[in-house]
Amino acid sequence: MPLTGPSAAIGAALFNAAQMALFELADGQFTLLPFDTKGTPDGAVAAARLAVAQHAGVVIGPLFSGEAKAASAVTAPAGINMLALTADQKVAAPGVYVLGFLPGPQAARVVDQARSQGRTRLGILAPADDYGRTVAEYLKNQGPQSGISITGLEYYDVAGTDLAGPLKRLLKNASRQPGEVGFDALLLPDEGSRLRAAAAAVAAAGIDPAQTRLLGTMLWEDSRPESEPALVGGWYAAAAPAAHADFAARYAKAFGARPPRLASIGYDATALAAVLARRGGPRPFAHQALINPLGFAGVDGLFRLKSDGTNERGYAVMEVVAGGPPREVAPAPASFQAVY
């Protein structure tokens, strides 16, 4: 983890969370060894070499995709599996398991919830960056089996201020006849001021929120969506809220401050390793143990690792409420036998 450098604060929080999991779930045979990546690929390589030299059974981290790619070149030849904390799916591979919240499945969850309410025509207004393109491509690749028809897709420049123009093009391309809104759900996979600007542009275009539900990913969670009237009533995917709230309260009690959002991934990665270690055996962190199809119950809800290194999570769907906390529209599943 990045224990020094520009990302030292998040690295420290991740390590705090990892220590929580150690004390709450591990037995006396489990040892947690911290190695500083310094937040750089070169630092991650050096840290990975130290981990290999210390005969690590499994590596938790690194945090950033560049670090994970670099470090895996050291851990993979040594036969050590990695629980990377990044959300970059391109890092995933057999032996490199990505635990971060993948954007595509988040979008698919909230879109599926809209479909269950009869909203089957989807428009996508997305930032022209890796995140926005990843979300759009994931939904496009799902194809007809999802029961959703993507009637329009438009990207906007993340450095620009013109969101009315891309929205106008989206409306024109999605409409089957003049004056018609060609979708009954509109996905806005962005955050912060850009998200609020996009929602304001939707309202200015006269799109009726009663007819077109605004949808989002976990990026909405920390974007104060309730402060933008146009986002009120919108839905977004989220980790299981009750479980995360309990973790945050325990973290605050232990360390005197609420954890940053990513800290819970450090907890779950360590908890997973600790539980597997307690089961014993000559190779507790082997591939087959990590990809248990029943999954694991983490502080962010249900998750399981897949053979290709990606993950599957059980997400809840939340609704933005004016001036207050969000309302849970649909709970996260309790088991993978009942996923959505």
Residue pairs with C-beta under 8 A, 6 or more apart in sequence:
1 11
1 14
1 15
1 34
1 35
1 36
1 37
1 61
1 62
1 63
1 85
1 266
2 8
2 10
2 11
2 36
2 37
2 38
2 39
2 43
2 62
2 63
2 64
2 67
3 11
3 12
3 15
3 34
3 36
3 37
3 38
4 11
4 36
4 38
4 39
5 38
5 39
5 40
5 43
6 39
7 39
7 63
7 64
8 39
9 260
10 63
10 260
10 262
10 263
11 36
11 37
11 39
11 63
13 259
13 260
13 262
13 263
13 266
14 61
14 63
14 85
14 262
14 263
14 265
14 266
15 34
15 266
16 251
16 254
16 255
16 259
16 263
16 266
17 247
17 251
17 259
17 263
17 264
17 266
17 267
17 270
18 32
18 60
18 266
18 267
18 269
18 270
19 32
20 250
20 251
20 254
20 267
21 266
21 267
21 268
21 270
21 271
21 274
22 30
22 32
22 270
22 274
24 271
25 271
25 274
25 275
25 278
26 32
26 274
26 277
26 278
27 274
27 277
27 278
29 277
30 273
30 274
30 277
30 278
32 270
33 51
33 54
33 56
35 47
35 48
35 50
35 51
36 43
36 47
37 43
37 44
37 46
37 47
37 61
37 62
37 63
37 67
37 71
39 63
39 64
39 67
40 66
40 67
41 66
41 67
41 69
41 70
41 71
42 70
43 67
44 62
44 66
44 67
44 68
44 70
44 71
45 70
45 71
45 73
45 74
47 62
47 71
48 59
48 70
48 71
48 72
48 74
48 75
49 74
51 59
51 75
51 80
52 74
52 75
52 78
52 80
56 80
57 80
57 273
57 277
57 284
57 285
58 80
58 81
58 82
58 83
58 273
58 285
59 71
59 75
59 80
59 81
59 82
59 83
60 83
60 85
60 266
60 269
60 270
60 273
61 67
61 68
61 71
61 82
61 83
61 84
61 85
61 269
62 68
62 71
62 84
62 85
62 86
63 85
63 86
63 262
64 86
65 86
65 88
65 90
65 91
67 86
68 82
68 84
68 86
68 88
68 91
68 96
68 98
69 91
71 82
72 82
72 84
72 91
72 93
72 95
72 96
75 81
75 82
75 95
75 96
76 82
76 93
76 95
76 96
81 95
81 96
81 97
81 285
81 286
81 287
81 290
82 95
82 96
82 97
83 97
83 99
83 269
83 272
83 273
83 290
84 91
84 92
84 96
84 97
84 98
84 99
84 100
85 99
85 100
85 262
85 265
85 266
85 269
86 98
86 100
87 98
87 100
87 101
87 102
87 103
88 98
88 100
89 98
89 102
89 104
89 134
89 310
91 98
91 309
92 98
92 308
92 309
92 310
93 308
93 309
94 287
94 307
94 308
94 309
95 287
95 309
96 309
97 290
97 305
97 309
97 311
98 309
98 310
98 311
99 265
99 268
99 269
99 303
99 305
99 311
100 262
100 265
100 311
101 218
101 239
101 265
101 300
101 313
102 310
102 311
102 313
103 131
103 134
103 135
103 138
103 189
103 217
104 134
104 135
104 137
104 138
104 139
105 138
105 312
105 313
105 315
106 135
106 217
106 218
106 237
106 315
107 135
107 138
107 139
107 187
107 189
107 215
107 217
107 237
108 138
108 139
108 142
108 146
109 237
109 315
109 317
109 340
110 187
110 215
110 216
110 217
110 235
110 236
110 237
110 315
110 317
111 122
111 139
111 146
111 148
111 185
111 187
111 215
112 146
112 148
112 340
113 235
113 317
113 329
113 330
113 340
114 122
114 184
114 185
114 213
114 215
114 235
115 146
115 147
115 148
117 213
118 184
119 184
119 185
119 213
120 147
120 148
120 149
120 184
121 148
121 149
121 151
121 174
121 182
121 183
121 184
121 185
122 139
122 148
122 149
122 150
122 151
122 183
122 185
122 186
122 187
123 150
123 151
123 152
123 153
123 170
123 174
123 182
123 183
123 185
123 186
123 187
123 212
124 135
124 136
124 139
124 150
124 152
124 153
124 154
124 170
124 186
124 187
124 189
125 154
125 156
125 163
125 166
125 167
125 170
125 186
125 187
125 188
125 198
125 202
126 132
126 133
126 135
126 136
126 153
126 154
126 155
126 156
126 187
126 188
126 189
126 190
127 155
127 156
127 158
127 189
127 190
127 194
128 155
128 156
128 157
128 158
129 158
131 189
131 190
131 219
132 155
132 189
132 190
133 155
135 187
135 189
135 217
136 153
136 155
139 146
139 148
139 150
139 187
140 150
140 153
142 148
151 174
151 182
151 183
152 170
152 171
152 173
152 174
152 182
152 183
153 170
154 166
154 167
154 169
154 170
154 173
155 166
156 162
156 163
156 165
156 166
156 198
158 194
161 197
163 194
163 197
163 198
163 201
164 201
164 204
164 205
167 198
167 201
167 202
167 205
168 205
171 181
171 182
171 205
173 182
174 181
174 182
174 183
175 181
175 182
176 182
181 207
181 208
181 211
181 212
183 212
184 211
184 212
184 213
185 212
185 213
185 214
185 215
186 202
186 207
186 212
186 213
186 214
186 215
187 215
187 216
188 195
188 198
188 199
188 202
188 214
188 215
188 216
188 234
189 216
189 217
189 219
190 198
190 216
190 219
191 219
191 220
191 222
191 223
192 223
195 216
195 219
195 220
195 223
195 225
195 228
195 231
196 223
196 224
196 225
196 227
196 228
196 230
196 231
199 214
199 225
199 228
199 230
199 231
199 234
200 228
200 230
202 212
202 214
202 230
203 209
203 229
203 230
209 230
209 232
209 233
209 234
213 233
213 234
213 235
214 230
214 231
214 233
214 234
214 235
215 234
215 235
215 236
216 225
216 234
216 235
216 236
216 237
217 236
217 237
218 236
218 237
218 238
218 239
219 236
220 231
220 234
220 236
220 320
221 236
221 238
221 261
221 318
222 261
225 231
225 232
225 234
225 236
225 320
225 326
226 232
226 320
226 321
226 322
226 323
226 324
226 326
229 322
231 320
232 320
232 321
232 322
233 319
233 320
234 319
234 320
235 317
235 318
235 319
235 320
235 329
236 317
236 318
236 320
236 326
237 315
237 316
237 317
237 318
238 315
238 316
238 317
238 318
238 326
239 264
239 300
239 301
239 313
239 315
239 316
239 332
240 300
240 301
240 302
240 314
240 315
240 316
240 331
240 332
241 316
241 318
241 328
243 297
243 298
243 299
243 300
243 301
244 264
244 299
244 300
244 301
246 299
247 259
247 264
247 267
247 299
248 258
248 259
248 264
251 258
251 259
251 263
252 258
252 259
264 298
264 299
264 300
265 300
267 298
267 299
268 296
268 298
268 299
268 300
268 303
271 296
271 298
271 299
272 290
272 296
272 298
273 285
275 296
276 284
276 285
276 289
276 290
277 284
277 285
279 289
283 289
287 307
290 305
291 304
291 305
291 306
291 307
292 304
292 305
293 304
293 336
294 304
294 335
294 336
295 302
295 303
295 304
295 312
295 335
295 336
296 302
296 303
296 304
300 313
301 313
301 314
301 315
301 316
301 332
302 313
302 314
302 332
302 333
302 334
302 335
302 336
303 311
303 312
303 313
303 314
304 311
304 312
304 336
305 311
306 312
312 336
312 339
314 332
314 333
314 334
314 336
314 339
315 332
316 328
316 329
316 330
316 331
316 332
317 328
317 329
317 330
318 326
318 327
318 328
318 329
319 326
319 327
319 328
319 329
320 326
321 327
333 339
333 340
